[in-house]
Amino acid sequence: IVGNPKLVLRQMLNYLRGNGHKSEERIAWLEHLQRCRQAYEEGLTQDEEDYQNRVPLHPWVLAREIADFLDPSATIVLDSFLGSTYLTDKIKARFAGQILDTGEAGSFGHGTGMGIGAQLARPDKQVFVLTGDGSLGMSGGDVETALRYKLPVVYLVCNHGSLLGG
């Protein structure tokens, strides 16, 4: 097929819809996925309720508070293995580039600089960096750069002492 892929696919879909084609298997699959997602979300809510009053504060409870506090247009930088695990269950990206992390690279220490870059790119928006004690040990000196330039980046450090078994 020679043509614009978007336009060609749209023409193919329009043809199928115009001829009464309905994929019952796809509808059933999407309904199944919706039920799975709902069960997962209900399980998270139950887990969060179970951890609500624990001391020290459990990361699920902290993640809920963060998600409720942040503006929908905030940029979120994830730089904490443990903390990111919980926060990604609570925050859903609303636009491209809203949640920044290293993906599958698994590095740490990047969040401090990414927070500065995000604040410079979107100066009128909240920037929140979830980082860990190990990450801050790698790049914490750069927090001074954010302070020197009066960049309102919020850094939350999860002090879980898990980097070197500490």
N, C-alpha and C positions, 0 to 999 in steps of 0.2 A: 504494500500500500504506500503510495506516495501522497503525502499530504500532512497537514498539521495534525499531530497525534490527538490533541485536545478536541479539535473539530471533528475528526474522523470518529473518535470514540463517542462523542456526543451524537453524531448521526446514527451510529450503530445502536446506541441506547434508545434513541427516539424511534428507530425502526421497530425494535423489540417491543417497546411500550405501545406503539401505535397498532401493533398486531395482537394486542391482548396478552402478551407474554408475562407471566408472573412466576417467579421462582419460589415455589412453595418450600423447597429445601432451604433456600436462603432465609426466608421469613422465619422458618422454624429455628434455624441456627442463630439468627439475631435475637429471637426471643429467649433462646437458651442462654446466650451470652448475657443478656439483660438480667436474667434470673441469677446467674453466677455472680455478676457484679453486685447485685443487690444483696445477696447472701454475704459476700465479702465485706461490703460496707457495714452491714449489720454486725458482723463479727468484730470489725474494728471498733465500732461504737461500744459493743459489750466489753471488749478488752480495755478500752479507755475508761469506762465506768468502773471496772474492777481495779484500775490503777489510780483512780482519782485522788485518793487520800493517802497514798504512800509517801513515805519520807525515806530517802530524798525523792524529789519530784521526778516522776517517770517521763521519759522522752515523748510518749504519746500525748500526755497531758500538756507538756510544753509545746508540742507541735500544734495542738488545737488552739492554744492561746495565741501563738504566732500567726496562724492562718486567720483567726478572727480579727487580729489587730491590723494586719497589713492591708493597705489600700489595694484594690483590684488591679491598679496600674503599676504596682511596685515591681522592681526587679529583684529576684531572689538568686543568690549565689550559694551553691552547696559545696562545702569544703570540709565535711566531717563524715567519715564513714558511718558511724553509729547514728549520729543525729540525722543525716540525710535519709537513712532508712525509714525513720518515722515521719519526717516532714513530707516526703514524697507521697505518703498516703493521705495527707491533709490538703495539699495545695495542688490545684489543677491549673495548668498554664492556660491563659486566656488569649495570648498572642505570642507570635514567634519571638524568641529571645527573652522571654520573661523569666525563665528558669535557666540559670547558667551553671554548668558543672563540666567535669572532664569526660563524662560519659563512661565508657568502658575502660578508659585509660587507667583509672584507679589511682591517680596521683593525689597528693595532698600538699597544702601550702600555697596553692594557686588563688585561693579565695580573697586574700587581702588585696592583691593587685587587681583581680577581676572586679572587686567592689569599687575600687577607685575608677577603673575604666568605665564601669556601668554608670557611675554617678556623673562622670564627665560627658558621657553620651546622652544621658537623660537627666539634665540638671534639676528639673522641676519635679522629679519623681522620687519616691522612696526607694532606697537601695538597702537591702538586708542581706547580710552574709552570715550564714551558719557555719561556724568553723569549730575545729576541735583543738585540744591542747597541743597535740603533736603538730598540727598545721600551723598554729600560732608560733610554736617554737621555730618553725622553718622560716616564716616570713613576717612575724609580728612587728619587726622594726619598721615595716612599711605602713603600719597604722599611723606612725608619726607623720608620714607624708600626707595622709588624708587630713590629719589635724592641722598641719602647717598650711594647707591650702583651703582649710575650712570647708571640707567636703562632708556633708551630713550622712556619711555611711554608718549604718548601725551594724556592729559586729557582736554576735553572740557566741561565746566560747563554751563548748561542751567540755567540761573538765572531767573526763571519764577515765583518764590514766591508763588507757589500753594500748598505747602505741608500742611500748617495749615491755609489756607485761607489768607495768608499773602501777 
